[in-house]
């Protein structure tokens, strides 16, 4: 949770400033353009109403969260677009107090700049400032916070396994440029250099461990992780099963006795808290014991990424136990296992249908009394089909931000996809940094003490 504290009118001084960063996605522009009745707009700077709407929303959001903060009321706003808004790179928004007027009015100058410092928008806002101290607790939402939490940390040595395509190599280079990782490239040296040259990617500072092919790349990278030479692994242009087969080999020294599972942290614009969906990529039709491991892995993942006591909703099509619906039985069993401390570190309830898990209103209508209903931090899906569809629907139709890892081994494994945005790659790398750091400080993240 974040605590937002305001500045009262009397406390505000001319020259006070506030700033925030956002990474816009193409979907943000599409959504705003549709809201203005022109989803196909390609207007230039100064004419694009979608850009004006986005800038206005970001700056007024900064008013409400920081300057003056909670209790503020924007009375007027004028925005000028100077250049195209950056997509998949940082946009920095700033506010500066220009003057204070009678009756509690504060005039703010706003500015948005891209990663190179170029001004893309300016604004003037008149704000009615609060007169009394106010503070609010706000659930963390946008995934930029993951990257912010990594600032000041040393970039993590990461084995990038067989990066022999432009997408795979670019993902590693982008994460390195963001200061999140130091890539060690495992794969055919000549092929990697050829890919880098064709894509104009600078890998001169990357160490390359030469390998004969995908399987050799995976084996060498897994061995390096097991020996502590790298702290994480990142999937390149090889099949996931080839990489995970190498990770699970006894000789690699990465096995923990726990099932490997995929956890994806998701931030959706229309939902006020970020959450985890699991398992959407690895385990096809997990049985109850496997779901126990998936649940425990997800709790550790959520804790590492800042959710102190994750609330886990075990999903089914209904919220009642139905003997002919195995997912509902699994929900009830896992909830009881958590009661008996066979699952620890979080609060588990099920079965819950999706609406009751994420919407307090739906839970009230259905008369569901639960500490999880309407407040779920983790959605544990019945099978890979359900999870994959939920995840991809959110990512491609709801403009969600995502960050995904495979957990359950001694090191996190970043699974990148050709369809991932640059932002998703950065968020996943940041998640790996935070997970590895949490694991180093608290081994119970991965191996908690449970009742047997």
C-alpha positions in Angstrom: 0.0 0.0 0.0 1.1 3.6 -0.7 0.3 6.4 1.7 -0.6 9.7 0.0 -0.2 12.9 2.1 -1.3 16.3 0.9 0.1 19.8 1.2 -2.3 22.4 2.5 -2.7 25.8 0.9 -0.7 27.4 3.7 2.1 24.9 3.3 2.5 25.4 -0.5 5.2 27.8 -1.6 5.9 29.2 -5.0 8.5 27.0 -6.8 7.3 23.7 -5.1 7.5 20.8 -7.6 6.3 17.2 -8.0 7.1 14.6 -10.7 6.1 11.2 -11.8 7.0 8.8 -14.7 4.6 6.8 -16.9 5.2 4.4 -19.7 2.5 4.7 -22.3 1.4 1.8 -24.4 -0.2 2.0 -27.9 -3.4 0.9 -26.3 -3.6 4.1 -24.2 -3.7 6.1 -27.4 -6.3 3.8 -29.0 -8.5 4.0 -25.9 -8.4 7.8 -25.7 -8.9 8.2 -29.5 -12.0 5.9 -29.3 -13.3 8.0 -26.4 -13.0 11.1 -28.6 -14.9 9.4 -31.5 -11.9 8.9 -33.8 -10.2 5.5 -33.1 -8.2 5.8 -36.4 -6.8 9.3 -35.7 -3.3 10.0 -36.9 -3.4 13.7 -36.2 -0.1 15.5 -35.8 1.2 17.4 -32.7 -1.3 19.9 -31.4 -4.2 18.3 -33.2 -4.3 14.9 -31.5 -7.2 14.9 -28.9 -6.1 11.5 -27.6 -2.7 12.9 -26.6 -4.3 15.9 -25.0 -6.6 13.7 -23.0 -3.8 11.5 -21.8 -1.6 14.4 -20.7 -4.5 16.0 -18.9 -5.2 12.8 -17.1 -1.6 12.3 -16.1 -1.1 15.8 -14.8 -4.5 15.9 -12.9 -3.5 12.6 -11.4 -0.3 14.1 -10.2 -2.3 16.9 -8.7 -4.5 14.5 -6.8 -1.6 12.3 -5.6 1.2 14.7 -4.9 0.8 18.5 -5.4 -1.3 19.5 -3.6 -2.4 15.9 -3.1 -5.5 14.3 -1.6 -8.4 16.8 -1.2 -7.4 18.9 -4.3 -9.9 20.0 -6.9 -8.8 21.0 -10.4 -10.8 24.0 -11.5 -9.3 24.6 -14.9 -6.7 23.0 -17.2 -5.2 24.1 -20.5 -2.9 21.6 -22.4 -0.7 22.2 -25.4 0.8 19.2 -27.3 4.2 20.0 -28.7 5.3 16.6 -30.1 4.2 13.0 -30.3 3.9 11.2 -27.0 6.5 8.4 -26.5 5.3 4.8 -26.7 7.0 2.1 -24.6 9.5 4.5 -23.1 9.4 6.8 -20.1 7.2 9.9 -20.1 8.0 12.3 -17.2 5.3 14.6 -15.9 6.2 17.6 -13.7 4.3 20.3 -11.9 5.6 23.6 -10.6 3.8 26.1 -8.4 3.7 29.3 -10.3 1.6 31.4 -7.9 -0.9 31.4 -5.1 -4.1 33.3 -5.3 -6.9 34.3 -3.0 -9.5 31.8 -1.9 -7.1 28.8 -1.9 -6.4 28.8 -5.6 -2.9 27.6 -6.7 -1.7 28.0 -10.3 0.5 25.2 -11.6 2.7 24.9 -14.6 2.8 21.4 -16.1 5.3 19.8 -18.4 5.8 16.4 -20.0 9.1 15.3 -21.4 10.3 12.1 -23.2 13.3 10.0 -22.2 15.6 12.3 -24.1 14.3 15.3 -22.2 12.3 16.8 -25.2 9.2 18.7 -24.2 6.2 16.9 -25.6 3.4 18.8 -23.8 2.9 21.9 -21.5 0.0 22.9 -19.4 -1.5 25.4 -17.0 -3.7 24.2 -14.2 -5.8 26.1 -11.6 -6.3 24.0 -8.5 -8.3 24.6 -5.3 -5.9 23.4 -2.6 -7.0 21.6 0.5 -7.0 23.6 3.8 -6.7 20.6 6.1 -4.3 17.7 6.3 -5.5 14.6 4.5 -4.0 11.2 3.7 -5.1 8.2 1.8 -4.1 4.6 1.6 -3.8 3.5 -2.0 -3.2 0.0 -3.3 -0.2 -0.2 -5.7 -1.5 -0.3 -9.2 0.8 0.6 -12.2 3.8 -1.7 -12.7 6.2 1.2 -13.1 6.5 0.9 -9.3 8.4 -2.4 -9.8 11.1 -0.5 -11.8 11.2 2.3 -9.2 11.8 -0.2 -6.5 14.8 -1.5 -8.4 16.5 2.0 -8.6 19.6 2.1 -6.5 20.0 -1.7 -6.7 22.9 -3.2 -8.5 21.9 -4.7 -12.0 21.4 -8.4 -11.7 23.7 -10.8 -13.6 21.2 -12.7 -15.9 21.8 -15.6 -18.2 20.0 -14.9 -21.5 19.5 -18.3 -23.0 19.9 -18.7 -26.8 19.1 -15.1 -27.8 19.2 -15.9 -31.6 16.4 -13.7 -32.7 15.9 -9.9 -32.8 13.1 -10.0 -30.3 15.0 -12.2 -27.8 18.2 -10.2 -28.0 16.4 -6.8 -27.9 14.6 -7.9 -24.7 17.9 -8.4 -23.0 19.4 -5.2 -24.4 16.4 -3.1 -23.3 16.4 -4.6 -19.8 20.1 -3.8 -19.6 19.6 -0.2 -20.8 17.0 0.2 -18.0 19.7 -0.7 -15.5 17.9 -3.8 -14.4 20.2 -6.6 -15.6 23.7 -7.3 -16.8 23.2 -9.9 -19.6 25.4 -12.9 -20.1 24.5 -14.4 -23.5 24.5 -18.2 -23.8 24.4 -19.3 -27.4 26.2 -19.6 -30.8 28.5 -16.6 -30.7 28.6 -16.0 -34.4 24.9 -16.2 -34.8 24.3 -13.9 -31.8 26.6 -11.3 -33.3 25.0 -11.6 -36.7 21.5 -11.0 -35.2 22.9 -8.0 -33.2 24.5 -6.4 -36.3 21.3 -6.8 -38.4 19.1 -5.3 -35.7 21.7 -2.6 -34.8 21.8 -3.8 -31.2 24.9 -2.9 -29.1 26.2 -6.0 -27.3 29.8 -5.0 -27.0 29.5 -4.9 -23.2 27.8 -8.4 -23.0 29.8 -11.5 -22.2 29.0 -14.3 -24.6 29.3 -18.0 -23.6 29.6 -19.9 -26.8 27.2 -22.9 -27.3 26.5 -25.4 -30.1 22.7 -25.0 -30.1 19.5 -24.5 -28.0 20.0 -27.5 -25.8 23.7 -26.7 -25.1 22.8 -23.1 -24.4 20.2 -24.1 -21.9 22.4 -26.6 -20.2 25.3 -24.2 -19.9 23.1 -21.4 -18.6 21.4 -23.6 -16.0 24.7 -24.8 -14.8 25.9 -21.2 -14.4 22.8 -20.4 -12.4 23.3 -23.4 -10.2 26.9 -22.4 -9.6 25.8 -18.9 -8.6 27.5 -17.3 -11.6 24.2 -15.7 -12.7 21.2 -14.8 -10.4 18.4 -15.3 -13.0 17.7 -16.8 -16.4 15.9 -15.2 -19.3 14.4 -17.2 -22.1 15.6 -16.4 -25.6 14.6 -17.9 -29.0 14.3 -21.5 -27.8 11.3 -23.6 -26.8 10.2 -23.2 -23.2 10.4 -27.0 -22.5 14.0 -27.1 -23.6 15.0 -24.4 -21.1 13.0 -25.8 -18.3 14.2 -29.3 -18.9 17.8 -28.0 -18.4 16.7 -26.2 -15.2 15.2 -29.3 -13.8 18.2 -31.5 -14.4 19.7 -32.7 -11.1 23.2 -31.7 -12.4 22.1 -28.0 -12.7 21.5 -27.8 -8.9 18.4 -25.6 -9.3 15.7 -28.0 -8.1 14.0 -27.2 -4.8 11.5 -30.1 -4.7 8.7 -27.7 -5.6 6.7 -27.7 -8.8 7.7 -25.0 -11.3 4.9 -22.6 -12.1 4.3 -19.3 -14.0 3.2 -16.2 -12.2 2.1 -13.1 -14.0 1.5 -9.8 -12.2 -1.1 -7.7 -14.0 -2.2 -4.1 -13.9 -5.5 -3.3 -15.6 -6.6 0.3 -16.1 -10.1 -0.4 -14.9 -9.1 -2.3 -11.7 -7.7 -0.3 -8.8 -5.1 -2.9 -7.6 -2.5 -5.0 -9.3 -2.9 -8.8 -9.0 -1.3 -12.1 -9.9 -2.7 -14.7 -12.3 -1.3 -18.3 -12.1 -0.6 -20.6 -13.8 -1.1 -19.4 -17.4 1.9 -21.0 -19.2 3.3 -24.2 -17.8 1.0 -26.6 -16.0 -1.7 -27.9 -18.3 -4.2 -29.5 -15.9 -2.7 -29.5 -12.4 -4.1 -31.8 -9.8 -4.9 -30.7 -6.2 -1.3 -31.3 -4.9 0.1 -29.4 -7.9 -2.3 -26.6 -7.2 -1.0 -26.4 -3.7 2.5 -25.8 -5.0 1.2 -23.3 -7.6 -0.6 -21.5 -4.8 2.4 -21.4 -2.5 4.7 -20.2 -5.4 2.2 -17.4 -6.1 2.1 -16.3 -2.5 5.9 -16.1 -2.5 6.0 -14.2 -5.8 3.4 -11.7 -4.6 5.2 -11.2 -1.3 8.5 -10.6 -3.1 6.8 -7.9 -5.3 5.3 -6.0 -2.3 2.0 -7.6 -1.3 2.6 -8.4 2.3 -0.2 -10.9 2.9 -1.6 -12.0 -0.5 -5.3 -12.9 -0.7 -5.6 -15.9 -3.0 -8.9 -16.7 -4.8 -9.1 -20.3 -6.1 -11.3 -19.8 -9.2 -14.1 -22.0 -10.4 -17.2 -21.3 -12.5 -19.3 -21.0 -9.3 -18.7 -20.0 -5.7 -20.4 -23.1 -4.2 -18.8 -26.6 -3.9 -20.2 -28.9 -6.6 -19.0 -32.4 -6.6 -19.3 -32.7 -10.4 -17.0 -29.6 -10.8 -13.4 -30.6 -9.9 -12.3 -26.9 -9.8 -14.8 -26.1 -7.0 -13.6 -29.1 -5.0 -10.0 -27.9 -5.4 -11.0 -24.5 -4.2 -12.5 -25.9 -1.0 -9.6 -28.2 -0.4 -6.9 -25.6 -0.9 -8.8 -23.2 1.4 -8.9 -25.8 4.1 -5.2 -26.7 3.6 -4.4 -23.0 4.2 -6.5 -23.2 7.4 -4.3 -26.2 8.5 -1.0 -24.3 7.5 -0.3 -26.7 4.6 -0.2 -23.4 2.7 1.3 -20.4 4.5 2.0 -16.7 4.0 -1.3 -15.7 2.5 -5.1 -16.0 2.9 -6.7 -18.6 0.6 -10.4 -19.0 -0.2 -12.4 -20.9 -2.7 -14.1 -21.8 -4.7 -14.8 -18.3 -6.0 -16.1 -17.3 -9.4 -14.1 -14.5 -11.1 -16.7 -11.7 -10.4 -16.9 -12.5 -6.7 -13.1 -12.7 -6.5 -12.5 -9.2 -7.8 -15.7 -7.2 -7.2 -17.1 -6.4 -3.7 -20.5 -5.6 -5.2 -20.8 -9.0 -6.8 -19.7 -10.7 -3.6 -22.3 -8.8 -1.6 -25.1 -9.6 -4.0 -24.1 -13.3 -3.8 -24.0 -13.1 0.0 -20.4 -14.3 0.1 -18.6 -13.6 3.4 -14.9 -13.9 2.8 -11.7 -12.0 3.5 -10.7 -12.6 -0.1 -13.9 -12.0 -2.1 -13.7 -8.6 -4.0 -10.1 -8.1 -2.8 -8.1 -10.9 -4.5 -4.4 -10.3 -5.0 -3.9 -13.7 -6.6 -6.2 -15.5 -9.1 -5.4 -19.2 -9.1 -7.1 -20.6 -12.3 -8.4 -24.1 -12.8 -6.2 -25.0 -15.9 -3.9 -23.6 -18.5 -6.7 -22.9 -21.0 -8.6 -20.7 -18.5 -5.5 -18.9 -17.3 -4.1 -18.3 -20.8 -7.4 -16.8 -22.0 -7.8 -14.6 -19.0 -4.2 -13.4 -19.3 -4.3 -12.7 -23.0 -7.7 -11.1 -22.8 -6.3 -8.6 -20.3 -3.1 -8.0 -22.1 -4.4 -7.6 -25.6 -8.0 -6.4 -25.1 -7.8 -4.4 -21.9 -4.4 -2.7 -22.3 -3.0 -4.4 -19.2 0.6 -4.1 -18.0 2.2 -7.5 -17.3 5.2 -9.0 -15.7 5.8 -12.7 -15.7 8.2 -15.2 -14.1 8.6 -18.9 -13.7 9.2 -19.6 -10.0 9.9 -22.7 -8.0 13.5 -23.1 -8.9 16.4 -21.6 -7.0 16.5 -18.7 -9.4 13.8 -16.8 -11.2 13.3 -17.5 -14.9 12.1 -14.7 -17.2 9.9 -16.0 -20.0 9.7 -13.5 -22.8 7.4 -13.7 -25.8 7.6 -12.4 -29.3 4.3 -10.6 -28.7 5.6 -8.9 -25.5 5.9 -5.1 -25.5 9.2 -3.5 -24.5 7.5 -2.4 -21.3 6.4 -6.0 -20.5 10.0 -7.1 -20.9 11.3 -4.4 -18.5 8.6 -5.2 -16.0 9.4 -8.9 -16.0 13.1 -8.1 -15.6 12.3 -5.8 -12.6 10.1 -8.6 -11.1 13.0 -11.0 -11.4 15.3 -8.5 -9.7 12.9 -8.0 -6.8 12.1 -11.7 -6.5 15.8 -12.7 -6.4 16.5 -10.0 -3.8 13.6 -11.1 -1.6 14.8 -14.7 -1.9 18.3 -13.8 -0.8 16.9 -11.9 2.2 14.2 -14.4 3.1 14.5 -18.0 2.0 10.9 -18.7 3.2 9.7 -16.9 0.1 10.5 -20.1 -1.8 10.7 -22.7 1.0 8.3 -21.7 3.8 7.8 -24.0 6.8 4.4 -25.7 6.4 2.5 -28.3 8.3 2.8 -31.7 6.8 
